[in-house]
Amino acid sequence: MVGERALAAPPISGVLETAIYVDDVERAAAFYQSVLGLPAMIVDPRLVALNAGPASVLLIFKRGATQDDIHLPGGTIPAHDGSGPLHFALAIPSGSIDEWRAHLKARGVALTAEMSWPQGGESLYFNDPDGHVVELATPGVWSNYS
């Protein structure tokens, strides 16, 4: 933007949706519901929408099932898809790392990594059934998450 008059963008309130693409929607939804306790808001053969906390939704799409635009009475949802192991983090309360570690172990979910961040946050990492890297992160991981 050198030489141009920069205009401030309107404000962003946060990330509303995070999407992953899986081979078996039912299996993935069962994992996130039973292991992480995320309740379903929409269940469809090609999509499950899970409540991932205040104003946050985890979308689980059937891989390859969203490669065409979807035309609905209210408008059009553009085509999208993804492949390979993706990463996302879910926010957890301070002081809950030990509880989450025990909870995951009791459900047979192996941790792949742990991290103590310089700003005081902590993270646990594990894989879902499709190989996606899921992170559970306490406040202090990022300067804007305290």
Contacts in CASP RR format, 6 or more apart in sequence:
PFRMAT RR
TARGET T0000
AUTHOR 0000-0000-0000
METHOD contacts of the structure
MODEL  1
MVGERALAAPPISGVLETAIYVDDVERAAAFYQSVLGLPAMIVDPRLVAL
NAGPASVLLIFKRGATQDDIHLPGGTIPAHDGSGPLHFALAIPSGSIDEW
RAHLKARGVALTAEMSWPQGGESLYFNDPDGHVVELATPGVWSNYS
13 55 0 8 1.000
14 55 0 8 1.000
15 56 0 8 1.000
16 55 0 8 1.000
16 56 0 8 1.000
16 57 0 8 1.000
17 56 0 8 1.000
17 57 0 8 1.000
17 58 0 8 1.000
17 59 0 8 1.000
18 52 0 8 1.000
18 56 0 8 1.000
18 57 0 8 1.000
18 58 0 8 1.000
18 59 0 8 1.000
18 88 0 8 1.000
19 58 0 8 1.000
19 59 0 8 1.000
19 60 0 8 1.000
19 61 0 8 1.000
19 80 0 8 1.000
20 28 0 8 1.000
20 58 0 8 1.000
20 59 0 8 1.000
20 60 0 8 1.000
20 61 0 8 1.000
20 86 0 8 1.000
20 88 0 8 1.000
20 128 0 8 1.000
20 130 0 8 1.000
20 132 0 8 1.000
21 61 0 8 1.000
21 62 0 8 1.000
21 63 0 8 1.000
21 64 0 8 1.000
21 66 0 8 1.000
21 81 0 8 1.000
21 82 0 8 1.000
21 83 0 8 1.000
21 86 0 8 1.000
22 28 0 8 1.000
22 60 0 8 1.000
22 61 0 8 1.000
22 62 0 8 1.000
22 63 0 8 1.000
22 128 0 8 1.000
22 129 0 8 1.000
22 130 0 8 1.000
22 132 0 8 1.000
23 62 0 8 1.000
23 63 0 8 1.000
23 130 0 8 1.000
24 129 0 8 1.000
24 130 0 8 1.000
25 45 0 8 1.000
25 46 0 8 1.000
25 47 0 8 1.000
25 48 0 8 1.000
25 60 0 8 1.000
25 61 0 8 1.000
25 62 0 8 1.000
27 129 0 8 1.000
28 48 0 8 1.000
28 60 0 8 1.000
28 128 0 8 1.000
28 129 0 8 1.000
28 130 0 8 1.000
29 40 0 8 1.000
29 43 0 8 1.000
29 48 0 8 1.000
29 50 0 8 1.000
29 60 0 8 1.000
31 128 0 8 1.000
31 129 0 8 1.000
32 38 0 8 1.000
32 50 0 8 1.000
32 58 0 8 1.000
32 60 0 8 1.000
32 128 0 8 1.000
33 39 0 8 1.000
33 40 0 8 1.000
33 50 0 8 1.000
34 107 0 8 1.000
35 104 0 8 1.000
35 107 0 8 1.000
35 109 0 8 1.000
36 90 0 8 1.000
38 50 0 8 1.000
38 51 0 8 1.000
38 52 0 8 1.000
38 58 0 8 1.000
39 50 0 8 1.000
39 51 0 8 1.000
40 48 0 8 1.000
40 49 0 8 1.000
40 50 0 8 1.000
40 51 0 8 1.000
41 49 0 8 1.000
41 50 0 8 1.000
41 51 0 8 1.000
41 57 0 8 1.000
42 48 0 8 1.000
42 49 0 8 1.000
45 62 0 8 1.000
46 61 0 8 1.000
46 62 0 8 1.000
46 65 0 8 1.000
46 66 0 8 1.000
47 59 0 8 1.000
47 60 0 8 1.000
47 61 0 8 1.000
47 62 0 8 1.000
47 65 0 8 1.000
47 66 0 8 1.000
48 59 0 8 1.000
48 60 0 8 1.000
49 57 0 8 1.000
49 58 0 8 1.000
49 59 0 8 1.000
49 60 0 8 1.000
50 57 0 8 1.000
50 58 0 8 1.000
50 59 0 8 1.000
50 60 0 8 1.000
51 57 0 8 1.000
52 58 0 8 1.000
52 90 0 8 1.000
58 88 0 8 1.000
61 80 0 8 1.000
61 81 0 8 1.000
63 81 0 8 1.000
63 82 0 8 1.000
63 83 0 8 1.000
64 81 0 8 1.000
66 79 0 8 1.000
66 80 0 8 1.000
66 81 0 8 1.000
67 79 0 8 1.000
67 80 0 8 1.000
67 81 0 8 1.000
68 79 0 8 1.000
69 76 0 8 1.000
69 77 0 8 1.000
69 78 0 8 1.000
69 79 0 8 1.000
70 76 0 8 1.000
70 77 0 8 1.000
85 127 0 8 1.000
85 130 0 8 1.000
85 131 0 8 1.000
85 132 0 8 1.000
85 133 0 8 1.000
86 132 0 8 1.000
86 133 0 8 1.000
87 132 0 8 1.000
87 133 0 8 1.000
87 134 0 8 1.000
87 135 0 8 1.000
88 132 0 8 1.000
88 133 0 8 1.000
88 134 0 8 1.000
88 135 0 8 1.000
89 123 0 8 1.000
89 134 0 8 1.000
89 135 0 8 1.000
89 136 0 8 1.000
89 137 0 8 1.000
89 141 0 8 1.000
90 134 0 8 1.000
90 135 0 8 1.000
90 136 0 8 1.000
90 137 0 8 1.000
91 137 0 8 1.000
91 138 0 8 1.000
91 139 0 8 1.000
91 145 0 8 1.000
92 100 0 8 1.000
92 136 0 8 1.000
92 137 0 8 1.000
92 138 0 8 1.000
93 138 0 8 1.000
93 139 0 8 1.000
94 121 0 8 1.000
94 138 0 8 1.000
94 139 0 8 1.000
95 138 0 8 1.000
96 138 0 8 1.000
97 122 0 8 1.000
97 124 0 8 1.000
97 136 0 8 1.000
97 138 0 8 1.000
100 124 0 8 1.000
100 136 0 8 1.000
101 111 0 8 1.000
101 124 0 8 1.000
104 110 0 8 1.000
104 111 0 8 1.000
104 124 0 8 1.000
104 126 0 8 1.000
109 126 0 8 1.000
110 126 0 8 1.000
111 124 0 8 1.000
111 125 0 8 1.000
111 126 0 8 1.000
112 125 0 8 1.000
112 126 0 8 1.000
112 127 0 8 1.000
112 133 0 8 1.000
113 123 0 8 1.000
113 124 0 8 1.000
113 125 0 8 1.000
114 122 0 8 1.000
114 123 0 8 1.000
114 124 0 8 1.000
114 125 0 8 1.000
115 122 0 8 1.000
115 123 0 8 1.000
115 125 0 8 1.000
116 122 0 8 1.000
117 123 0 8 1.000
117 140 0 8 1.000
117 141 0 8 1.000
119 140 0 8 1.000
119 141 0 8 1.000
119 142 0 8 1.000
119 143 0 8 1.000
120 138 0 8 1.000
120 140 0 8 1.000
121 137 0 8 1.000
121 138 0 8 1.000
121 139 0 8 1.000
121 140 0 8 1.000
121 141 0 8 1.000
122 137 0 8 1.000
122 138 0 8 1.000
122 141 0 8 1.000
123 135 0 8 1.000
123 136 0 8 1.000
123 137 0 8 1.000
123 138 0 8 1.000
123 141 0 8 1.000
124 135 0 8 1.000
124 136 0 8 1.000
125 133 0 8 1.000
125 134 0 8 1.000
125 135 0 8 1.000
126 133 0 8 1.000
126 134 0 8 1.000
127 133 0 8 1.000
127 134 0 8 1.000
128 134 0 8 1.000
137 145 0 8 1.000
139 145 0 8 1.000
139 146 0 8 1.000
140 146 0 8 1.000
END
